[in-house]
């Protein structure tokens, strides 16, 4: 016996709506079409599915048992159909994004929340991690989109470079806040809170002070920009930080100023060259690029 799904769907719709008219309206086909599908199903099953009693269709015991068996199948197919429609309308799917830490505390959660607002069925996988690990994740397919610091360690990544100019953060009550631009000369003897010695911001700050002939006074080393800013708020010193940390910290307790010579920081938005992006991923990627564009420093 070869039952056609359309026959089962018509039978299911009649049970659900109680009438052939209702089933025809639900499935978007004619009433004769519904009746024909029901007749075919009765011929193949060799038993009567409905009795007409006082003008109403009443399911036979056999029909009630059959309905219980096919209800899950038909509803499952409806869910698949709706999932396809949602994907076509970019309302569902999974967004997979990984970011280095400075964007992960404010910029990225706000952007993802905005993107998800009109997509209630979309699931989100977001992680913050060190840049080398992010590149591994995107290369291996664990995440579709990554934001990391340079250098790029794999030829398998598509790279959208984002070079940003850092700023210097000071405690809110620092007398240095009277200056709009700070230099090594103005910061002589001021304690610095810095990333590890191999981080590009630390190296370049050391170089700027060395070129000016002024010793860099370091007091605290840490591994996250967010931590550095917390020490600044506690009055422990000043710090060179990227603009994403500074612009998306709304707790106060610090001010930021321009530092000269400018300390640049090279970052990138990365995707895989070997795996196509999902429709959701492609749309978020375009939004992400547009949102980081104002931060990109002019060459």
C-alpha atoms as one frame of an Amber mdcrd trajectory, in Angstrom:
protein
   0.000   0.000   0.000   1.365   3.419  -1.000  -0.358   6.232   0.885   0.249
   9.737  -0.385   1.013  12.436   2.165  -1.542  14.773   0.554  -4.281  12.226
   1.272  -3.273  12.054   4.929  -3.058  15.838   5.074  -6.601  16.191   3.693
  -7.935  13.609   6.170  -6.135  15.364   9.035  -7.569  18.734   7.989 -11.126
  17.372   7.914 -10.742  16.045  11.464  -9.186  19.335  12.604 -11.820  21.616
  11.070 -14.837  19.296  11.188 -15.895  19.970   7.576 -14.713  19.483   4.000
 -15.157  23.217   3.490 -12.904  23.999   6.419 -10.281  21.522   5.222 -10.316
  23.040   1.743  -9.812  26.510   3.188  -7.009  25.328   5.484  -5.059  23.598
   2.726  -5.866  26.069  -0.035  -7.426  23.561  -2.422 -10.975  23.055  -3.718
 -13.698  21.139  -1.907 -13.918  18.576  -4.735 -10.156  18.146  -4.397 -10.516
  17.384  -0.677 -13.359  14.930  -1.359 -11.322  13.196  -4.061  -8.307  12.790
  -1.749 -10.564  11.375   0.986 -12.146   8.883  -1.453  -8.682   7.738  -2.559
  -7.629   7.204   1.061 -10.766   5.198   1.840 -10.219   3.009  -1.226  -6.602
   2.303  -0.256  -7.320   1.650   3.425 -10.484  -0.339   2.570 -12.504   1.105
   5.391 -14.875   3.999   5.799 -13.409   7.049   7.530 -16.501   9.231   8.070
 -20.232   8.782   8.524 -22.576  11.622   7.685 -25.008  12.011  10.586 -27.575
  14.793  10.447 -25.501  16.665   7.899 -22.250  16.410   9.922 -19.165  14.331
   9.221 -18.449  12.003  12.150 -15.180  10.075  12.264 -15.433   6.290  12.467
 -13.449   4.419  15.143 -10.940   3.437  12.459 -10.533   7.093  11.475  -9.937
   8.090  15.115  -7.117   5.544  15.425  -5.628   6.599  12.094  -5.726  10.240
  13.126  -3.754   9.479  16.293  -1.036   7.843  14.183  -0.683  10.545  11.551
  -1.190  13.633  13.738   2.492  13.801  14.738   3.604  13.278  11.131   1.386
  16.006   9.713   2.223  18.494  12.457   5.902  17.708  12.037   5.641  18.475
   8.340   3.881  21.748   9.156   6.749  22.661  11.489   9.273  21.922   8.737
   7.299  24.065   6.311   7.201  26.932   8.798  10.930  26.541   9.449  11.616
  26.893   5.714   9.441  30.007   5.566  11.221  31.468   8.593  14.605  30.781
   7.028  13.478  32.387   3.771  12.376  35.418   5.754  15.540  35.262   7.891
  13.388  34.859  11.001  14.982  31.630  12.265  18.272  29.791  12.111  21.327
  30.019  14.315  23.679  32.956  14.658  27.225  31.816  15.518  29.600  34.597
  16.549  32.843  34.657  18.518  34.603  37.829  19.606  37.759  38.881  21.368
  37.061  40.263  24.817  36.944  44.013  24.295  33.835  43.808  22.093  32.164
  41.114  24.155  31.169  43.202  27.206  29.039  45.820  25.465  29.340  46.317
  21.743  28.561  42.771  20.613  25.733  41.895  23.053  23.940  45.108  22.133
  24.384  44.471  18.402  23.231  40.845  18.642  20.211  41.832  20.755  19.231
  44.429  18.172  19.618  41.892  15.365  17.580  39.270  17.254  14.696  41.601
  18.137  12.657  40.715  15.036  13.818  37.088  14.954  12.218  35.421  17.998
  12.948  31.878  16.758  16.614  32.481  16.018  19.055  30.759  18.364  22.366
  32.411  19.237  25.767  30.955  20.010  28.183  33.628  21.250  31.554  33.201
  22.909  34.391  35.528  23.859  37.920  34.175  23.668  41.499  35.022  22.793
  42.136  35.879  19.150  44.117  32.780  18.145  41.357  30.513  19.474  38.689
  32.524  17.645  40.540  32.002  14.376  40.697  28.252  15.083  36.976  28.142
  15.791  36.020  29.932  12.553  38.441  27.830  10.491  37.028  24.586  11.921
  33.397  25.663  11.477  32.472  25.939  15.148  31.550  29.597  14.543  30.616
  31.383  11.335  31.864  34.863  12.237  34.731  35.968  14.421  36.227  39.264
  15.546  39.858  38.997  16.543  43.110  40.874  16.829  45.851  40.583  14.252
  47.900  38.747  13.133  45.839  36.334  11.027  47.263  32.845  11.481  45.450
  30.948   8.706  45.109  31.353   4.945  41.656  29.746   5.197  40.081  32.915
   6.593  38.336  35.729   4.760  39.503  38.939   6.434  37.846  42.322   6.823
  40.516  44.471   8.517  39.509  46.917  11.246  42.298  49.183  12.479  41.233
  51.358  15.415  42.929  54.191  17.263  43.236  53.617  20.989  42.642  56.282
  23.629  44.031  56.756  27.097  41.757  56.259  30.107  42.253  58.275  33.309
  40.548  58.198  36.699  37.628  60.628  36.666  39.283  62.958  39.179  42.729
  62.962  37.535  44.259  66.444  37.071  45.480  65.186  33.681  41.876  65.366
  32.462  42.382  69.102  31.871  44.399  68.167  28.775  42.544  67.131  25.629
  45.663  65.445  24.208  48.156  63.565  26.362  51.760  62.773  25.437  54.652
  60.863  27.018  56.025  64.196  28.248  52.829  64.942  30.175  52.699  61.392
  31.523  56.218  61.133  32.867  56.154  59.289  36.184  52.407  58.466  35.908
  51.762  54.750  36.624  50.436  52.745  33.667  48.129  49.735  33.685  49.094
  47.596  30.705  48.409  44.403  28.819  51.073  41.699  28.681  54.443  42.678
  27.205  53.726  40.992  23.855  50.425  42.759  23.248  50.577  45.337  20.458
  49.255  48.179  22.639  51.950  47.555  25.277  54.751  47.289  22.701  53.690
  50.455  20.917  53.281  52.418  24.136  56.790  51.403  25.162  58.086  52.482
  21.757  56.349  55.880  22.027  57.903  56.550  25.434  61.309  55.274  24.303
  61.238  57.562  21.252  60.359  60.508  23.524  63.225  59.575  25.843  60.891
  59.129  28.811  60.669  55.980  30.953  57.334  54.164  30.956  56.224  53.573
  34.535  54.175  50.345  34.647  52.309  49.390  37.808  49.760  46.730  36.870
  49.844  44.015  34.186  46.630  42.229  33.227  45.228  40.272  30.285  41.849
  41.907  29.532  41.076  45.505  28.568  38.044  45.349  30.854  40.334  44.551
  33.779  42.643  47.411  32.866  39.724  49.836  32.894  38.595  48.556  36.298
  42.033  49.367  37.739  41.852  52.845  36.176  38.526  53.449  37.934  40.157
  52.455  41.215  42.730  55.190  40.730  45.632  52.792  40.174  46.899  54.564
  37.062  46.141  55.254  33.404  45.782  52.854  30.483  45.795  52.701  26.694
  42.529  51.028  25.690  40.592  50.316  22.537  37.467  52.426  21.856  35.026
  49.510  22.150  35.805  49.097  25.850  35.631  52.831  26.494  32.478  53.606
  24.501  30.444  50.724  25.919  31.244  51.142  29.607  28.450  53.209  31.122
  29.374  52.912  34.813  31.535  56.042  34.862  34.543  56.594  37.077  36.926
  57.407  34.246  37.499  59.834  31.375  39.304  59.198  28.118  41.594  61.449
  26.118  43.507  61.364  22.839  47.063  60.053  23.114  49.862  61.187  20.829
  51.666  59.660  19.108  48.633  57.597  18.150  48.674  53.960  19.249  46.888
  51.896  16.599  45.396  48.452  17.107  44.810  46.061  14.208  41.728  43.854
  14.386  39.687  41.897  11.848  36.278  40.412  11.196  36.900  36.888   9.909
  34.848  34.204   8.163  35.809  30.921   6.548  36.872  30.831   2.904  35.818
  27.191   2.607  32.357  27.281   4.200  29.520  29.428   2.841  27.739  31.635
   5.342  24.129  30.973   6.247  21.589  33.621   5.262  21.439  34.710   8.922
  25.224  34.852   9.114  25.513  36.878   5.920  22.980  39.425   7.080  24.623
  39.798  10.500  28.051  40.109   8.879  26.887  43.088   6.825  25.399  44.706
   9.928  28.597  44.082  11.909  30.763  45.615   9.192  28.586  48.705   9.033
  28.693  49.131  12.826  32.478  48.842  13.107  33.063  51.127  10.121  32.922
  54.372  12.189  35.713  52.992  14.393  38.057  52.234  11.535  40.978  54.654
  11.589  41.837  56.490   8.419  45.072  55.306   6.824
